[in-house]
Amino acid sequence: MGPLDALWHLLNLFVPAIGMGLVAPSLAKLVWRQGLKSVTWWHLVWWTTAACALVTVAGLAITSHDGSMSTYAAMVVAASAVLWWRGLSRGAKS
């Protein structure tokens, strides 16, 4: 495997995390406009993508496979927890 192939494999490993990191905050900002007014979209995208990337690496380490359904389910839980923690719980305080 050459360096370009290795780069593509690494990028494709994190594509679901990046996708979840972009889609989940976008939908959350649409649904909870008032509650998430004080938090920027980029802030939510950064934290959600980071959490989903960590879950992807943990899922790869635990299951020895990338793309398992348990890892994807854990990504959904992590994304919702981060959106609540960084967005909605902060919005409720102000």
N, C-alpha and C positions, 0 to 999 in steps of 0.2 A: 504494500500500500504506500503510495506516494504522499508527500506532504499536502497536496491539494485534496486528495481523497480523505485524509485524516481530518482536514479542516471541515469538509462537507459533513463527515460523520459527526463531528463535534457540534456543528451548527444545527444539524437535524435532530440531535438529541434534545436541544433546548427550544426547538420551534413550538412544541405544545405549551411550554411555560411562557414563552413570549406571546403566543396567541391568547392564552388565558389572561396574561397580564395586560393586554390591550382591550380585550372584549369585556371582561368583568367590570373594570372601572367605568368603561363607557356606558354600559347598561345601568350600572348603579347610579351614575350621575344623571341619567335620564329618568330613572324611577324615583330617586330620592333627591330631587333638585334642591329643596329647601334644607334638608338635613346635611347635604354635602356642599352647600354653597361656600362655606369657609375654607374648604380643602381644594387645592388645585388638582386638576386631572393628572398632570405629570407626577405629582406626589403619590397618588394612588397607583398609577401605572408602575412606578419604580418599586414600591413596596410589594405589590402583588406579583410582579415578575420575579423579584428576588425570592419571595417565599415559594413560588412555584418551581423555580430553578433548584432551590434547596430540596424540595420534595422529590424532584426528578432524580437528583443525585442520591438521595436516601433510598428511593425506590429501586434504583439500579444496584445499590450496595446490598439491599436486603433481599431482593428477588433474583439478582444476577441477570435480569433481563430489563431492557428498556421497553417502554410502551405497555406495561401490564395494566390491566383495568384497575387493580388496587392502587397503583400509583396515580392514575387519572382521578380516581375517587378522592384520594388524599389531596390532590391538587385543588379540587373543587372546595374541599373543606378548608384548606389553607387560604385560598383566595377569599372565601367568604369571611373567614376569621380576620384576615388582614384588612379587608374593607370595613368591617365593623370596628376594629381596633383603631385604625388610622383615620377613619372617616366619621362614622356615625357616632362612636362614643365621644369623640372630640367635639362634634357638632352639637351633641346633647348638652355638653358642659357650658357652651357659650350662649 
